[in-house]
């Protein structure tokens, strides 16, 4: 499965991109028809500390699946979005 990672407004570290790749590869165990995944990382202008947003879009035949999460870290947001 191909994973495209887009970080909006910053450059994602190598550790973060490898963590995201690991999480998205695990999704292939649950649904074999996944063609690719598109991950979008951004910072929200929230007053609270939970300003990291992760959107995961799974490209599958038919309708695509989209999950989003907002947390204190990108790793936590990625985990919650992939679990959803």
C-alpha positions, -999 to 999 in steps of 0.1 A, spaced: 0 0 0 13 35 -9 11 61 19 12 98 10 20 121 39 14 158 36 24 181 65 9 215 62 29 244 76 58 224 89 83 196 79 75 162 94 105 144 110 117 111 98 106 95 130 71 108 126 68 97 90 80 61 98 55 60 127 27 70 103 38 45 77 38 18 104 2 27 115 -12 28 80 4 -5 70 -14 -22 99 -47 -11 84 -41 -34 54 -47 -64 78 -83 -54 83 -92 -45 47 -73 -60 18 -88 -38 -9 -70 -6 3 -53 10 -27 -35 38 -9 -37 60 21 -34 98 23 -24 113 56 -27 151 62 -10 167 93 -18 202 103 -17 226 133 -50 240 145 -52 275 161 -69 261 192 -63 278 226 -59 245 243 -28 223 240 -46 199 217 -37 216 184 -23 187 163 -47 174 137 -43 142 117 -67 132 88 -64 98 73 -81 90 40 -81 53 28 -86 50 -10 -106 19 -16 -129 8 -46 -162 24 -42 -164 50 -13 -132 62 4 -129 61 42 -119 92 62 -110 95 98 -98 126 117 -84 132 152 -71 162 172 -47 156 201 -17 170 219 8 151 197 8 140 161 16 104 172 -15 103 194 -37 119 167 -24 93 142 -31 64 166 -67 76 173 -75 83 136 -61 49 125 -81 32 153 -113 49 141 
